[in-house]
Amino acid sequence: MKNKQQIKYRIGLKRFLNDVKRKKKKKEKRKQEHQNYIKSKAELKDDLSYQNQIDKWLPSNLTYILGNDKAKFASSFINEKVFKDTYKIKVPKVFSLIENEKESFDFIRNLTMNILFDKYKSIEIDYADCERIELSAQIYSDMILRDLDKFIKRRNQNRYTQSNIANLTGININNKNIQKLLFSVGSPAIITKDFRKYSDITPYKLCVHNKEFNKLENAKRKEVDSTEMVDYVINSLATLDKKLTSDSIEDLSVVIGEILINAEEHSTTKYRYSTGYFQKHNIDGEDYGVFNLAIMNFGETIYEKFKSPECTNYKMKSRMADLSNKYTKRSFWNKSFDEETLWTLYSLQQGITSVSIDSYKRGNGSIQFIESFFNLKGTNENADDISRMAIISGNTNIIFDGSYNIQTKTKGKDKFKVMTFNDSNDIEDKPDYKYVKSVENYFPGTIISARILINKDDIE
């Protein structure tokens, strides 16, 4: 009898204590909600409207992108009635800003606006038809999703501003290579922390550099990031019991370092993003690796930066204007090639016409990383057919696949290295449209992406 009474007592006590805990948690939750409400009212200045939430809480990069009319985000959104709780959007067959730019940009814009306008309870990103993803398209969409996730989480801190979206997920991710990209360096790994290990993938985790965060370290930051990335490639190769030659290490360091500098110079917002992954491959019975890299910033494009009144290299701008006039007289302009494309290509040269190297320091680094890229890729009969590099800036795409290489030109006593994408090696002659072109869709900043095969020529 006594034991039964003790059991009833313990059960009753346990229920009482659990009830106390529940009440305490509810009280703490209500207190936190009230604090969040007070904080939100203060931040929003008593205006809890959704438009004001966007104005106050949307991250700066996303605000810049959406506010750039050339990027056409707002104009791509159709505000129609919602007839179901779930919005499903299909990823293009080839998700690439270079090879399939129209479908890929449309997908990014539609996904962004349907999340931002908070119309659905669930949004499903459907990969059923997707066969291949190029890293620069992925990093662009991932950075937007990352900012949207921050915005939604900030809204969800207060029930008066809570988002309608309860679920954002990828479905039908059946392709093995797409799985590897998404769950090693893509949005599932970045945002939901659903990181998965693969035997043939060594990810380079997303590096976000805020150049205003610690100005004391800013001067050294690019060198640190570059060294870390080169060390990452070296360590990745070590998993294959292979080492880079000293020349290949130097070339890789130059490629990465100068791309980082390029991204830093042209960024007019405070963030620079870099990500990549190393994937093992077997070629003719030998294990080698492919290093995929993408570095991105938002802000003025290369062309806009040079066109801006803040660009004080007047001699170079004058040469660019003269070159534009020559193209106008020769009727070179058309839908696929305009002044922006020409100036972006011009910006890569070490020295052209009478422009001195001293007044054209910006281009020296560009030609250096292009040259180092070709050293790794090889040229002519020694070139591999895997390595490729691309620059996307504004409405300009420039692709390096070895079809055209750097050439040396002589003017008087001076020798200059040029990359003109034509057989004449003359910047005054129109480049090959396949590799230097103006495209319909505008990227609000600059992306430089590279796919580099580390093969037997690069390994000790």
C-alpha positions as CSV (number, residue, x, y, z in Angstrom):
1,M,0.0,0.0,0.0
2,K,2.8,2.3,1.0
3,N,4.6,1.6,-2.3
4,K,1.4,2.5,-4.3
5,Q,1.1,5.8,-2.4
6,Q,4.8,6.6,-3.1
7,I,4.4,5.8,-6.8
8,K,1.3,8.1,-7.0
9,Y,3.2,10.8,-5.1
10,R,6.2,10.5,-7.5
11,I,3.9,10.5,-10.6
12,G,2.0,13.5,-9.2
13,L,5.2,15.4,-8.4
14,K,6.7,14.7,-11.8
15,R,3.5,16.0,-13.5
16,F,3.6,19.1,-11.3
17,L,7.2,19.8,-12.0
18,N,6.7,19.2,-15.8
19,D,3.7,21.6,-15.6
20,V,5.9,24.2,-13.9
21,K,8.5,23.8,-16.6
22,R,5.9,24.2,-19.3
23,K,4.5,27.3,-17.7
24,K,8.0,28.7,-17.3
25,K,8.9,28.0,-20.9
26,K,5.6,29.6,-22.1
27,K,6.3,32.6,-19.9
28,E,9.9,32.9,-21.2
29,K,8.6,32.5,-24.8
30,R,6.0,35.3,-24.3
31,K,8.6,37.5,-22.7
32,Q,11.0,36.9,-25.6
33,E,8.2,37.5,-28.1
34,H,7.3,40.7,-26.4
35,Q,11.0,41.8,-26.4
36,N,11.2,40.9,-30.1
37,Y,8.0,42.9,-30.7
38,I,9.4,45.9,-28.9
39,K,12.7,45.6,-30.8
40,S,10.9,45.3,-34.1
41,K,8.7,48.3,-33.4
42,A,11.8,50.3,-32.6
43,E,13.7,49.2,-35.7
44,L,10.7,49.6,-37.9
45,K,9.7,52.9,-36.2
46,D,6.2,51.5,-35.4
47,D,5.5,50.7,-39.0
48,L,5.2,46.9,-39.3
49,S,4.2,46.9,-42.9
50,Y,5.9,44.4,-45.2
51,Q,7.3,47.1,-47.4
52,N,9.0,48.7,-44.3
53,Q,10.3,45.3,-43.3
54,I,11.9,45.0,-46.7
55,D,13.3,48.5,-46.5
56,K,14.8,48.0,-43.0
57,W,15.7,44.4,-42.8
58,L,16.7,43.1,-46.3
59,P,20.5,42.5,-46.5
60,S,22.4,45.2,-48.3
61,N,23.6,43.0,-51.2
62,L,20.1,41.8,-52.0
63,T,18.8,45.4,-51.7
64,Y,21.5,46.5,-54.2
65,I,20.6,43.6,-56.7
66,L,16.8,44.2,-56.5
67,G,17.3,47.9,-56.8
68,N,19.3,47.7,-60.0
69,D,16.9,48.1,-62.8
70,K,19.3,46.4,-65.3
71,A,19.1,43.2,-63.3
72,K,15.3,43.1,-64.0
73,F,14.2,41.4,-60.9
74,A,11.1,43.5,-60.2
75,S,10.0,43.5,-63.8
76,S,10.1,39.7,-64.0
77,F,7.6,39.2,-61.2
78,I,3.9,38.7,-62.0
79,N,1.7,39.3,-59.0
80,E,-1.1,36.8,-59.5
81,K,-3.5,35.2,-57.1
82,V,-2.4,32.1,-55.2
83,F,-4.4,29.0,-55.8
84,K,-2.3,26.5,-53.9
85,D,0.0,26.5,-50.9
86,T,3.0,25.1,-52.7
87,Y,5.1,26.8,-55.5
88,K,7.2,24.5,-57.5
89,I,10.0,25.8,-59.7
90,K,12.2,23.7,-62.0
91,V,15.9,24.2,-62.3
92,P,17.1,24.4,-65.9
93,K,18.6,21.4,-67.6
94,V,21.9,23.2,-67.7
95,F,22.1,25.7,-64.9
96,S,24.8,28.0,-66.2
97,L,25.2,31.8,-66.6
98,I,27.4,31.2,-69.6
99,E,26.1,28.2,-71.5
100,N,22.4,28.8,-70.8
101,E,22.2,32.4,-69.5
102,K,18.6,33.2,-70.3
103,E,16.9,30.2,-68.6
104,S,19.3,30.4,-65.7
105,F,18.8,34.1,-65.0
106,D,15.0,33.7,-65.4
107,F,15.1,30.9,-62.9
108,I,17.1,32.9,-60.3
109,R,14.8,36.0,-60.7
110,N,11.6,34.0,-60.5
111,L,12.8,32.0,-57.4
112,T,13.9,35.2,-55.7
113,M,10.7,37.2,-56.3
114,N,8.4,34.3,-55.3
115,I,10.2,33.9,-52.0
116,L,10.4,37.6,-51.4
117,F,6.8,38.3,-52.1
118,D,5.8,35.7,-49.5
119,K,2.9,34.2,-51.4
120,Y,3.3,30.5,-50.6
121,K,3.6,28.3,-47.5
122,S,6.1,26.0,-49.3
123,I,8.5,26.5,-52.1
124,E,10.0,23.4,-53.8
125,I,13.1,23.7,-56.1
126,D,12.8,20.8,-58.5
127,Y,16.0,19.3,-59.9
128,A,14.2,16.5,-61.9
129,D,15.3,17.9,-65.3
130,C,18.7,19.4,-64.2
131,E,21.7,17.5,-65.7
132,R,24.5,19.9,-65.0
133,I,25.2,22.9,-62.7
134,E,28.0,25.4,-63.3
135,L,29.5,26.9,-60.1
136,S,29.1,30.6,-60.9
137,A,25.3,30.1,-61.4
138,Q,25.1,28.2,-58.1
139,I,27.1,30.8,-56.1
140,Y,24.9,33.6,-57.4
141,S,21.6,31.8,-56.5
142,D,23.1,30.6,-53.2
143,M,24.1,34.1,-52.1
144,I,20.6,35.4,-52.8
145,L,19.0,32.4,-50.9
146,R,21.4,33.1,-48.1
147,D,20.3,36.7,-47.8
148,L,16.6,35.7,-48.1
149,D,17.1,33.2,-45.3
150,K,18.5,35.9,-43.1
151,F,15.6,38.2,-43.9
152,I,13.0,35.4,-43.2
153,K,14.6,34.5,-39.9
154,R,14.6,38.1,-38.9
155,R,10.9,38.4,-39.7
156,N,10.2,35.2,-37.8
157,Q,11.5,36.6,-34.5
158,N,8.1,38.3,-34.1
159,R,4.7,36.8,-34.8
160,Y,3.4,40.2,-36.1
161,T,6.0,40.1,-38.9
162,Q,6.2,36.4,-39.4
163,S,6.8,35.0,-42.9
164,N,4.2,32.8,-44.6
165,I,6.9,30.5,-45.9
166,A,7.3,27.5,-43.6
167,N,9.3,25.3,-46.0
168,L,11.9,25.9,-48.7
169,T,13.5,22.8,-50.0
170,G,15.0,21.0,-53.0
171,I,13.3,18.0,-54.5
172,N,14.1,15.3,-57.0
173,I,17.9,15.7,-56.6
174,N,18.6,12.4,-58.4
175,N,21.8,13.3,-60.3
176,K,24.8,12.2,-58.3
177,N,27.1,15.0,-59.5
178,I,24.4,17.6,-58.6
179,Q,24.0,16.0,-55.2
180,K,27.7,16.3,-54.6
181,L,27.8,20.0,-55.5
182,L,24.7,21.0,-53.5
183,F,25.5,19.1,-50.4
184,S,29.2,20.0,-50.3
185,V,29.3,23.7,-51.2
186,G,25.7,24.5,-52.3
187,S,22.8,26.1,-50.5
188,P,21.8,22.9,-48.5
189,A,25.3,22.9,-47.0
190,I,25.5,26.7,-46.6
191,I,22.0,27.5,-45.3
192,T,20.5,24.4,-43.7
193,K,23.9,22.9,-42.7
194,D,23.0,19.7,-44.5
195,F,26.6,19.0,-45.3
196,R,27.5,15.5,-46.7
197,K,30.9,13.9,-47.2
198,Y,31.8,12.3,-50.5
199,S,34.9,10.2,-51.2
200,D,35.8,12.1,-54.4
201,I,34.9,15.7,-53.2
202,T,37.0,18.0,-51.1
203,P,35.0,21.2,-50.6
204,Y,36.4,24.7,-50.2
205,K,33.8,26.2,-47.8
206,L,32.3,29.5,-48.6
207,C,34.5,32.4,-47.7
208,V,32.7,35.7,-47.2
209,H,35.0,38.7,-46.9
210,N,33.6,41.9,-45.5
211,K,36.1,44.6,-46.4
212,E,34.6,47.0,-43.9
213,F,34.6,44.5,-41.0
214,N,38.2,44.9,-39.9
215,K,40.1,47.5,-41.9
216,L,43.3,46.7,-40.0
217,E,43.4,43.3,-41.6
218,N,42.1,44.4,-45.0
219,A,45.5,44.8,-46.6
220,K,46.5,41.3,-45.7
221,R,43.2,39.6,-46.3
222,K,43.6,38.9,-50.0
223,E,47.0,37.3,-49.4
224,V,45.5,35.2,-46.5
225,D,42.6,34.0,-48.6
226,S,44.8,33.3,-51.6
227,T,47.3,31.3,-49.4
228,E,44.4,29.4,-47.8
229,M,42.9,28.4,-51.2
230,V,46.3,27.3,-52.6
231,D,47.0,25.2,-49.4
232,Y,43.5,23.7,-49.8
233,V,44.4,22.5,-53.4
234,I,47.7,21.2,-52.2
235,N,46.1,19.3,-49.3
236,S,43.4,18.0,-51.7
237,L,46.1,16.5,-53.9
238,A,47.8,15.0,-50.9
239,T,44.7,12.7,-50.6
240,L,45.9,11.2,-53.9
241,D,49.5,11.0,-52.7
242,K,50.4,13.7,-55.2
243,K,52.2,17.0,-55.0
244,L,52.2,20.1,-57.3
245,T,55.4,21.2,-58.9
246,S,56.8,24.5,-57.7
247,D,55.9,26.2,-61.0
248,S,52.3,25.0,-60.8
249,I,52.0,26.2,-57.2
250,E,53.2,29.6,-58.4
251,D,50.8,29.7,-61.3
252,L,47.9,28.6,-59.1
253,S,48.8,31.3,-56.5
254,V,48.8,33.9,-59.3
255,V,45.5,32.8,-60.7
256,I,43.7,32.8,-57.3
257,G,45.5,35.9,-56.0
258,E,44.9,38.1,-59.0
259,I,41.2,37.0,-59.3
260,L,40.8,38.0,-55.6
261,I,42.4,41.4,-56.3
262,N,40.2,41.9,-59.4
263,A,37.1,41.2,-57.3
264,E,38.3,43.6,-54.7
265,E,39.1,46.4,-57.1
266,H,35.8,46.4,-58.9
267,S,33.5,45.8,-55.9
268,T,31.5,48.8,-54.9
269,T,29.7,46.9,-52.1
270,K,31.4,45.6,-49.1
271,Y,31.3,41.8,-49.6
272,R,33.4,39.4,-51.7
273,Y,32.5,35.7,-52.0
274,S,34.6,32.8,-52.9
275,T,33.8,29.1,-53.0
276,G,35.0,25.9,-54.8
277,Y,35.5,22.2,-54.7
278,F,38.2,19.7,-55.7
279,Q,37.0,16.6,-57.4
280,K,39.0,13.4,-58.0
281,H,39.0,11.9,-61.4
282,N,40.6,8.9,-63.1
283,I,42.2,9.5,-66.5
284,D,43.7,6.5,-68.3
285,G,44.1,4.7,-65.0
286,E,45.7,7.6,-63.2
287,D,44.1,9.7,-60.4
288,Y,44.1,13.4,-60.9
289,G,41.9,16.3,-59.8
290,V,39.8,19.1,-61.1
291,F,39.7,22.3,-59.1
292,N,36.4,24.4,-59.5
293,L,36.6,28.0,-58.3
294,A,34.1,30.9,-58.3
295,I,34.8,34.4,-56.9
296,M,32.0,37.0,-57.0
297,N,31.2,40.5,-55.9
298,F,28.2,42.8,-56.4
299,G,28.4,46.5,-57.4
300,E,29.6,48.4,-60.4
301,T,30.6,46.2,-63.4
302,I,34.1,46.5,-64.9
303,Y,32.7,48.8,-67.6
304,E,30.8,50.9,-65.2
305,K,33.8,51.3,-62.9
306,F,35.9,52.6,-65.8
307,K,33.1,54.8,-67.2
308,S,32.5,56.3,-63.8
309,P,33.6,59.9,-63.1
310,E,35.5,58.5,-60.1
311,C,37.9,56.7,-62.4
312,T,40.7,59.2,-62.7
313,N,42.9,57.3,-65.1
314,Y,42.0,59.8,-67.8
315,K,44.7,58.7,-70.3
316,M,43.3,55.2,-70.3
317,K,39.7,56.4,-70.6
318,S,40.7,58.6,-73.5
319,R,42.3,55.6,-75.3
320,M,39.2,53.6,-74.7
321,A,37.0,56.3,-76.1
322,D,39.3,56.5,-79.2
323,L,39.0,52.8,-79.7
324,S,35.2,53.0,-79.4
325,N,35.2,55.7,-82.1
326,K,37.2,53.3,-84.4
327,Y,34.7,50.6,-83.8
328,T,31.9,53.0,-84.6
329,K,33.5,54.0,-87.9
330,R,34.0,50.4,-88.9
331,S,30.3,49.5,-88.0
332,F,31.4,46.9,-85.5
333,W,28.6,47.5,-83.0
334,N,25.7,45.1,-83.0
335,K,23.4,43.3,-80.5
336,S,26.1,40.8,-79.6
337,F,29.0,43.3,-79.3
338,D,28.9,46.8,-77.8
339,E,31.1,49.4,-76.0
340,E,30.7,47.6,-72.7
341,T,32.0,44.4,-74.2
342,L,34.9,46.2,-75.8
343,W,35.9,48.1,-72.7
344,T,35.7,44.9,-70.5
345,L,38.0,43.1,-73.0
346,Y,40.3,46.1,-73.1
347,S,40.6,46.1,-69.3
348,L,42.3,42.7,-69.5
349,Q,45.3,43.8,-71.7
350,Q,48.8,44.5,-70.4
351,G,49.4,47.2,-72.9
352,I,47.8,48.2,-76.2
353,T,48.4,51.0,-78.7
354,S,50.4,53.8,-77.0
355,V,49.2,53.1,-73.4
356,S,52.1,52.7,-71.1
357,I,52.4,50.0,-68.5
358,D,52.8,52.6,-65.8
359,S,49.4,54.2,-66.6
360,Y,47.8,50.8,-67.1
361,K,48.7,48.9,-63.9
362,R,45.2,47.6,-63.6
363,G,45.6,45.4,-66.7
364,N,48.9,43.9,-65.7
365,G,47.4,41.7,-63.0
366,S,44.6,40.5,-65.3
367,I,47.0,39.4,-68.0
368,Q,49.1,37.7,-65.4
369,F,46.4,35.5,-64.0
370,I,45.2,34.7,-67.6
371,E,48.8,33.7,-68.5
372,S,49.1,31.6,-65.3
373,F,45.8,29.9,-66.1
374,F,47.1,28.9,-69.5
375,N,50.3,27.6,-68.0
376,L,48.1,25.2,-65.9
377,K,45.8,24.4,-68.8
378,G,48.6,24.0,-71.4
379,T,48.6,25.5,-74.9
380,N,48.3,24.1,-78.4
381,E,48.9,20.3,-78.5
382,N,49.6,20.2,-74.8
383,A,46.3,21.8,-73.8
384,D,43.8,19.8,-71.9
385,D,40.1,20.0,-72.9
386,I,38.7,20.3,-69.4
387,S,40.2,23.6,-68.0
388,R,38.1,26.7,-68.7
389,M,37.8,30.2,-67.2
390,A,35.1,32.8,-67.6
391,I,34.5,36.4,-66.7
392,I,30.9,37.6,-66.3
393,S,30.4,41.3,-65.7
394,G,27.3,43.3,-66.5
395,N,26.1,42.2,-69.9
396,T,29.5,40.9,-70.9
397,N,30.7,37.3,-71.0
398,I,34.4,36.4,-71.8
399,I,35.4,32.7,-72.0
400,F,38.9,31.3,-72.0
401,D,39.1,27.7,-73.2
402,G,42.4,27.7,-75.1
403,S,41.0,28.5,-78.6
404,Y,42.8,31.8,-78.3
405,N,46.0,32.4,-76.3
406,I,48.0,35.3,-75.1
407,Q,50.3,36.8,-77.7
408,T,53.3,39.2,-77.4
409,K,53.3,42.4,-79.5
410,T,56.1,44.9,-80.1
411,K,55.7,48.6,-80.3
412,G,59.0,50.4,-80.7
413,K,61.2,49.1,-77.9
414,D,58.3,47.9,-75.8
415,K,56.8,44.5,-75.8
416,F,53.2,43.9,-74.6
417,K,51.1,40.9,-73.9
418,V,47.7,41.0,-75.4
419,M,44.6,38.7,-75.3
420,T,42.4,39.9,-78.2
421,F,40.4,36.7,-79.2
422,N,41.1,37.2,-82.9
423,D,43.7,35.9,-85.4
424,S,45.3,39.4,-86.0
425,N,46.1,39.8,-82.3
426,D,45.0,43.4,-82.7
427,I,42.5,45.0,-80.2
428,E,41.3,47.2,-83.0
429,D,39.9,44.2,-84.8
430,K,36.7,42.6,-83.6
431,P,37.1,39.6,-81.3
432,D,35.5,36.2,-81.9
433,Y,31.8,36.3,-80.8
434,K,31.9,32.8,-79.4
435,Y,34.3,33.9,-76.7
436,V,33.7,37.7,-76.2
437,K,30.1,38.7,-76.3
438,S,27.3,40.9,-75.1
439,V,24.4,39.0,-73.6
440,E,20.8,39.9,-72.8
441,N,20.9,39.3,-69.1
442,Y,22.8,41.6,-66.8
443,F,24.9,40.4,-63.8
444,P,25.1,43.3,-61.2
445,G,28.8,42.9,-60.4
446,T,31.6,40.6,-61.5
447,I,32.0,36.8,-61.4
448,I,35.2,35.0,-62.3
449,S,35.0,31.3,-62.4
450,A,37.6,28.7,-63.3
451,R,37.7,24.9,-63.8
452,I,41.3,23.7,-63.7
453,L,42.5,20.2,-64.4
454,I,45.5,19.3,-62.2
455,N,47.1,16.7,-64.4
456,K,50.5,14.9,-64.7
457,D,52.1,18.1,-66.1
458,D,51.4,19.9,-62.9
459,I,52.4,17.1,-60.5
460,E,55.9,16.0,-59.3
